[in-house]
Amino acid sequence: MKKEKCPMCKQSSSAKFEPFCSEKCANKDLGNWLTGKYYIPGEKVNDEMINENPEIIDIIKKDKLDF
């Protein structure tokens, strides 16, 4: 099996931080998600949409229970 490369720096990945090579690269990737550099395209959900769609409220409640 071919060892994968770290998506951040292209060094060999580490089993401990897979698919990254280190905690530093894993944290850099997480920071990109948290700051909005990375995102999943789609329509933004606002309060009005949530109030008009009870199924969204159920999804939000379920997600909060999973933490």
C-alpha positions as CSV (number, residue, x, y, z in Angstrom):
1,M,0.0,0.0,0.0
2,K,1.4,3.4,-1.0
3,K,1.9,5.9,1.9
4,E,-0.2,9.0,1.4
5,K,1.3,12.5,1.4
6,C,0.3,15.2,3.9
7,P,-2.3,17.5,2.2
8,M,-0.7,20.6,3.7
9,C,3.1,20.1,3.2
10,K,3.3,17.0,1.0
11,Q,5.6,15.1,3.4
12,S,4.8,11.5,4.2
13,S,1.7,11.3,6.5
14,S,2.0,10.0,10.1
15,A,-0.3,7.3,11.4
16,K,-0.8,9.4,14.6
17,F,-2.0,12.4,12.6
18,E,-3.3,10.8,9.4
19,P,-3.8,12.1,6.8
20,F,-1.4,14.8,8.0
21,C,2.3,14.5,8.9
22,S,2.2,16.3,12.2
23,E,0.0,18.1,14.7
24,K,1.2,21.4,13.2
25,C,-0.3,20.5,9.7
26,A,-3.4,19.1,11.3
27,N,-4.0,22.3,13.2
28,K,-3.2,24.5,10.2
29,D,-5.9,22.6,8.2
30,L,-8.4,22.9,11.1
31,G,-7.6,26.7,11.3
32,N,-8.5,27.0,7.5
33,W,-11.9,25.4,8.2
34,L,-12.6,27.5,11.3
35,T,-11.6,30.8,9.6
36,G,-13.7,30.1,6.5
37,K,-10.8,29.6,4.1
38,Y,-12.3,26.2,3.4
39,Y,-16.0,25.7,3.2
40,I,-18.7,23.5,1.7
41,P,-20.6,25.4,-0.9
42,G,-24.3,25.8,-0.4
43,E,-27.0,28.1,0.6
44,K,-26.4,29.8,4.0
45,V,-29.0,29.1,6.6
46,N,-30.5,32.0,8.4
47,D,-33.0,32.2,11.4
48,E,-36.0,32.7,9.1
49,M,-35.2,29.5,7.2
50,I,-34.8,27.6,10.5
51,N,-38.2,28.9,11.9
52,E,-40.0,28.0,8.6
53,N,-38.6,24.4,8.4
54,P,-39.2,22.2,11.5
55,E,-37.0,19.5,10.0
56,I,-34.0,21.8,10.2
57,I,-34.7,22.3,14.0
58,D,-34.8,18.5,14.4
59,I,-31.4,18.2,12.7
60,I,-29.9,21.0,14.9
61,K,-31.2,19.3,18.0
62,K,-29.8,15.9,17.0
63,D,-26.4,17.4,16.2
64,K,-26.3,19.1,19.7
65,L,-27.0,15.7,21.3
66,D,-24.1,14.1,19.4
67,F,-21.6,16.3,21.2
